[in-house]
Structures are given as C-alpha cells and as structure tokens.
Amino acid sequence: MPHFSAEHIHQLEKVYRLNLINAITGFKPVNLLGTVAASGQTNLAVISSVVHLGSNPPLLGLVMRPPSVERHSYDNIRAGGTYTLNHVHTDIAAAAHLTSANYPREVSEFAATGLTEEFLDGFPAPYVLESPIKIGLRLLQHVPIEANGTVLVIGQVEHVYLPDTPGVLRPDGSLDLAAAGTVALSGLDTYYAARPVARYGYARPGQPLPELSLDGE
C-alpha cells in the first residue's frame, strides 16, 4: 500500500503535499462565509474548516489561515463581530468555488460570482439567498494556534434558517442534508452530493446497535 512517512511528507512537492493532506481527513462540510466591513462592503469566502464545538450554548468553530497577509473575512469578523455560514447547494457549487479567487477588497464576491446578498431579521452580516441552510453567528473569541499560525474562530449560533423542503427537518430535530441539496468537499476542489446510508441509535456495550429511521420517526 502507498505509505507516506513524516519525512516523506516533508519532502513532497508543495502542491502534491497540499492536495494529499487536505484530502486525508475525508469528506468535509463546505460553507460560504458571509461578512461585512465597517464601510458596508460585503465579502464571501468558501471554507471547509467548520467544526461543531457544543450545543448548549450552540458553538461552532472555524479555522482561518494565518493573518500574516490581508484576510478580508477575518478582518471583518474581528471588526464587526458577526458573520454567517451558508451551506453550499449542488446548484451553486461552481459559484461558491469561484469565491476562492483573490479579489481586491473593494470587490464583493457576491457581485463577482452572481450570488445574492440577503439580510434577515436585522442581523448585520449577509446571508446567501441561494443557500438552503443559513446560520448567523456572533464572535465569542479567536484563539491563535501556535503550531502553524492559524486562528480558531469561535462563534455562538444566533440564527438558523432552514428550507421549506419536505423532509429536511426531521421530527427529532436532525437534518436530512441530502434532501436539502447540501454538498460535501474532498480536498480543495472536489464537490460531492451526499446521500444517507444509515442512522444508528445510542451505542451501548454488549447490546445490538439500534438502527433508526432515516425520516426521524
């Protein structure tokens, strides 16, 4: 089987190493990060580092690259304290990926990619109209990661918007992301449509693993 030791990984060509290490974690959530500057200039960036940190209070974390150079999204989050996460739908995957281009600060990725700003319930940061699942967050803290200079941004969920599509919100509160059209990401550039395989109940030692209905009943 192919084997990469730490020494081998260190010696890999840069782009090859980048692709390999970004892929070995498996499928990742992919979201559009919506922010706004003090000037009112909106910003949109595709990210794949969102992680659940807790449900009470509801906290989500995201890892942002080192702020050693200009980082529009990070600057906006720190200045304004609010931001949004918007699921990438199968129909907007190409537009979402296009936001990764290096646009000047004065150019909004919304306008550049054809996606639509949406402001809801007085929340300052922009949502993506075309996104099926939208989350509004308020910054709680940003934690520098000394190992590589990245930053863990921790936000508290203040708003969640779901589509009216039947079956997306299950009776038990879980979500059918396939029904919502949410996509997943592998590596840096490959988008996948999700489909459910199985749902399992709480696992207990020595007991049969309960299989739950996919519709949440």
C-alpha positions in Angstrom: 0.0 0.0 0.0 1.2 3.6 -0.6 2.9 4.8 2.6 4.0 8.4 3.4 6.2 8.8 6.5 6.6 12.2 8.2 10.0 12.7 6.4 8.5 11.7 3.1 5.6 14.1 3.5 8.0 16.9 4.3 9.9 16.3 1.1 6.9 16.2 -1.2 6.4 18.8 -3.8 4.3 21.7 -2.4 1.1 21.3 -4.4 1.2 17.5 -4.1 1.5 17.8 -0.4 -1.2 20.4 -0.2 -3.6 18.1 -2.1 -2.7 15.0 -0.1 -3.0 16.4 3.4 -6.2 18.3 2.5 -7.8 15.0 1.3 -6.8 12.6 4.1 -9.4 13.9 6.5 -12.2 12.6 4.3 -15.3 14.5 3.3 -15.6 18.0 4.9 -18.5 20.4 5.3 -18.3 23.3 2.8 -19.8 26.6 3.6 -19.9 30.2 2.3 -18.6 32.6 5.0 -20.5 35.9 4.8 -19.1 39.0 6.4 -19.4 42.8 6.0 -16.9 45.6 6.6 -17.5 48.8 8.5 -17.8 50.5 5.2 -20.7 48.2 4.2 -18.6 46.3 1.7 -19.7 42.6 1.8 -17.4 39.7 1.5 -18.0 36.0 0.7 -15.5 33.1 1.0 -15.8 29.4 0.6 -14.4 27.5 3.6 -14.2 23.8 4.7 -13.0 24.0 8.3 -16.2 24.4 10.3 -16.5 22.2 13.3 -19.2 21.6 16.0 -17.9 22.7 19.4 -21.0 22.3 21.6 -24.8 22.5 21.6 -25.5 24.4 24.9 -24.5 27.1 24.2 -24.5 26.4 20.5 -20.9 27.0 19.4 -19.2 26.5 16.0 -15.5 26.9 15.3 -13.7 27.5 12.1 -10.0 27.6 11.3 -8.7 30.5 9.4 -5.4 30.8 7.7 -2.6 32.9 9.3 -3.4 36.6 9.3 0.2 37.4 8.2 -1.3 38.8 5.0 -4.5 40.7 4.3 -7.5 38.5 5.2 -10.8 40.2 4.3 -13.1 37.8 6.1 -11.1 37.6 9.3 -10.7 41.4 9.4 -14.5 41.8 9.0 -15.3 39.3 11.7 -13.0 40.9 14.2 -14.2 44.4 13.4 -18.0 43.7 13.3 -18.3 40.6 15.5 -20.9 38.9 13.3 -20.7 36.5 10.3 -22.8 33.9 8.6 -22.3 30.3 7.4 -24.2 29.2 4.4 -24.4 25.6 3.1 -23.3 25.1 -0.5 -26.1 23.7 -2.6 -25.5 21.5 -5.7 -26.7 24.3 -7.9 -24.2 26.9 -6.6 -21.1 24.8 -6.2 -19.3 26.5 -9.1 -20.2 30.0 -7.9 -19.1 29.0 -4.3 -15.7 27.8 -5.6 -15.2 30.9 -7.5 -15.3 32.9 -4.3 -11.8 31.4 -3.5 -10.3 33.7 -6.2 -8.2 36.5 -4.9 -10.5 39.5 -5.4 -9.5 43.0 -4.3 -11.0 44.2 -1.0 -13.3 46.7 -2.8 -14.9 43.9 -4.9 -17.7 41.9 -3.3 -17.6 38.2 -4.1 -21.5 38.3 -4.2 -21.4 40.5 -7.2 -18.4 38.8 -8.8 -20.0 35.3 -8.6 -23.6 36.1 -9.2 -24.7 35.1 -5.7 -27.2 37.2 -3.8 -26.9 39.1 -0.5 -29.7 38.5 1.9 -30.1 40.4 5.2 -32.5 38.8 7.7 -34.1 39.9 11.0 -31.7 42.9 11.4 -28.6 40.7 11.5 -25.7 42.8 10.3 -23.8 40.1 8.3 -25.1 38.9 4.9 -26.5 35.5 4.2 -26.5 33.8 0.8 -30.0 33.9 -0.7 -29.4 30.7 -2.8 -28.1 28.7 0.2 -30.6 26.2 1.6 -29.3 26.3 5.2 -28.1 29.6 6.7 -26.5 30.2 10.2 -25.9 33.6 11.8 -23.1 33.7 14.4 -21.6 36.2 16.8 -17.9 36.1 17.5 -17.0 34.9 21.0 -13.3 34.5 20.8 -10.4 33.9 18.4 -7.7 31.6 19.5 -4.3 31.7 17.9 -2.9 28.2 17.1 0.9 28.5 17.7 1.8 25.4 15.7 1.2 27.0 12.3 -0.1 30.5 12.9 -3.7 29.8 12.0 -6.6 31.1 14.1 -9.6 29.2 15.6 -12.6 31.5 15.4 -15.4 30.5 17.8 -18.9 31.8 17.3 -22.2 31.4 19.0 -25.2 30.5 16.9 -27.8 33.2 17.0 -30.0 32.3 14.0 -30.7 29.2 11.9 -32.7 29.2 8.7 -33.9 26.0 7.0 -35.6 25.4 3.7 -39.3 24.6 3.4 -38.4 21.4 1.5 -40.3 18.5 3.0 -38.2 16.1 5.0 -35.2 18.3 5.6 -36.1 19.0 9.2 -36.8 15.6 10.8 -39.3 15.3 13.7 -36.4 14.6 16.1 -34.6 17.8 15.2 -31.9 16.2 12.9 -31.5 17.3 9.3 -31.6 15.3 6.1 -28.8 17.2 4.3 -29.3 15.2 1.1 -32.9 16.4 0.9 -31.6 20.0 1.3 -29.1 19.5 -1.5 -26.1 20.3 0.7 -22.8 19.2 -0.8 -19.5 18.0 0.8 -15.9 18.7 -0.2 -12.9 16.5 -0.6 -9.5 18.1 -0.6 -9.6 21.6 -2.0 -11.6 21.2 -5.2 -13.9 18.2 -5.5 -17.5 18.5 -4.5 -19.8 15.6 -3.7 -23.5 15.1 -3.5 -24.4 13.4 -0.2 -26.8 10.5 0.3 -27.8 8.8 3.6 -26.5 5.3 4.2 -27.9 4.5 7.7 -28.8 6.1 11.1 -27.9 4.4 14.3 -29.1 4.9 17.9 -27.0 5.3 21.0 -24.4 2.6 21.2 -24.1 0.6 24.4 -21.5 -2.2 25.2 -22.8 -5.7 24.6 -26.2 -4.6 23.1 -27.4 -4.7 19.5 -26.9 -1.5 17.7 -30.3 0.1 17.1 -30.9 1.3 13.5 -33.1 4.4 13.3 -35.4 5.5 10.6 -33.9 7.9 8.1 -37.0 10.1 8.3 -36.5 10.7 12.0 -39.7 9.0 13.2 
